[in-house]
């Protein structure tokens, strides 16, 4: 018996809507990465993008456990001398609420062109509105 290997043309990309209000960041990010990668489908193939599109709303209302809002640091470097920029999760959530979820999910995807392709299917919005009504996303409860 042969093992099933999905092809790029076989992939069925659906749209999923997730409400992040009151969700814990890490637990939400693992579920989002699983859906983007396609691991929740029986046709999962590691080298093919079989995952779904994910629309996340209310990203500004995500929570972190413990003292992580103050102690968790995010680093960015401009590759110039003295170009290190450091910000904590609380400041990042207030300035760019979508970036907090994007960075968490990005770290859980493959570090290659396939992972970048999967990350492009993640659409994050700080509020409850999104422009993807035409795709008829299915609401997913986590």
Order of alpha helices (4+ residues) and beta strands (2+ residues): beta-alpha-beta-alpha-beta-beta-alpha-alpha-alpha-beta-beta
